[in-house]
Amino acid sequence: MMFLEFFVWGAWYSAIAVFMASNGMKNLTHWPFTMNAVAAIVAPFFVGLIADRYFATQKVFGTLHLLGGLFMLITPSLTQSPSLFILSLLAYNICYMPTLSLANTLAFHQMASQEKEFPAIRVFGTIGWIAAGLMISFVLVGFVKENVAPESTALPLYLAAGASILLGFYSFILPHTPPPAAGKKVNIRSIMGIDAFNRLGSRSFYVFLVSSMLICIPLAVYYNYTQLYLENSGFKNIAATQTIGQASEMIFMLLMPLFFRRLGVKWMLAVGMLAWLIRYGLFATAAPDSVTWMIIAGIALHGICYDFFFVTGQIYMDKKASVEIRAQAQGLMILITYGVGMLIGAQIAGLLYNSFLGDSATLSLAEWQNFWWIPAAFAGGVLLFFVSAFNEKIK
C-alpha cells in the first residue's frame, strides 16, 4: 500500500514543472502545487465525514484512487487549455490528498507501537517514490525520441494514472479497518478536525501546528522549482537525480526509532527544520558555478528534512490522539501542512520565481543563487521560533 501510494505521487509530482514548461506554461508551474494544497484543505471532509463514520477506510481509500486515476488519464490531453489542465489536476488531487491520511490510519490501526513499527512500513512509500523517479528517467526514456527528456512528456502522468488505478483495485484486499466514529453525530467541528484540535490543544501543540504550516512555505519552493533548477544547472535524468533525496529518506526512516530514543519529539522536529536551512544554503552557494556535489548534498538532505519533521509530526499527532479521533488528527495534520501551508507556499513560491524570471526564458545561475537564499532565511526564522516556544516533552 505505502509503495504504490507514494509511487503514484512521485510519478507526476517530480516531473510536472518540466512538462508544463515544455508545453508553454512556464509561468504557471506553481499552480499544480497550489491545486494539491487546495485539495488537502478539502481532504478532511472526506476523512471526517466518510472514512470516520460510514464506510470501511480501505474501501474509501480504493474508490478515491480509482477516480483519481481516471482524472489523471484525462489531464495530458488538456495542455492547449491551461485552465482546464489545472482544473483537471485539481479534480485529481481532490481524490488523492485524502488518501494520505487514510493510508496512515490504515497503518496505525494495525500497530501497537507507532514509533517502532510505522517507520518500517512508511519506508516502503519512500521506495515507491524512488522507483517512480528511476522508472521515469531510465525506463520511460526508451519510449521517447532521442534527446527528449521523459519528464517533458505526458508519460509520467500516464504512469501515475496507471499506478493509481492498480492501487485502487488492490486496496479492497487490505486489512479491514472499520469507521472509528460510526453512529456518532455528524457536525462540522468534527469533520474539519476542530474537535481533535480542541482535545489535543496545548501551547506546544499550537506551536507545532504553526511551525508545521510555516515550514511548508520553503517546502513548496523545493517541490516546485528544484526540477527547473536542476535543468538549468545542466543535470540529466532529473527525476532520477531527485530520488537521491528519497534514498536518504529511506535510510533515516529506518533509523528513526534510534533517534526518537536519543532526541525526543522536540529535537527531532528542530533537526528537520535545520536541515531545510542547510539545504537551501547549499543550493544557493552551488548556483553560480553549478557545483554538483553541493546540489546533490542538498537533495540528499531530504531524508532529514522530511522524516525528522513530517513523519515525526505524524507520530506526534497519533500519540497525542485517542483512538476515536486518530483519523481526524491525521486529517488535521494534512490540512495544516499540505493544505494551508503548501497553498500559501505555492503562491509565494510562484510570485518569487516570476519576480526573478521577468520576461526571461529561465533564471540565470546568479539569479538562482539569490532565489535560494530567501527560503533559507525563512526556514531559519521558523527554526528559531519553534525551538524557543515548543516545550512539550514526548518520547
Secondary structure, DSSP 4 states (H G I P E B T S, - for coil): -HHHHHHHHHHHHTTHHHHHHTTT-GGGTTHHHHHHHHHHHHHHHIIIIIITTTS-HHHHHHHHHHHHHHHHHHGGGGTTSHHHHHHHHHHHHHHHHHHHHHHHHHHHTT-S-HHHHHHHHHHHHHHHHHHHHHHHHHTGGGGS-TT--GGGSSHHHHHHHHHHHHHHHHGGGSPP---TTTTSPP-HHHHTTHHHHHHH--HHHHHHHHHHHHHHHHHHHHHHHHHHHHHHTT-SSHHHHHHHHHHHHHHHHHHHHHHHHHHHHHHHHHHHHHHHHHHHHHHHHHGGGT-HHHHHHHHHTHHHHHIIIIIHHHHHHHHHS-GGGHHHHHHHHHIIIIIIIHHHHHHHHHHHHHHHHTTSSS--HHHHHHHHHHHHHHHHHHHHHHHHH------
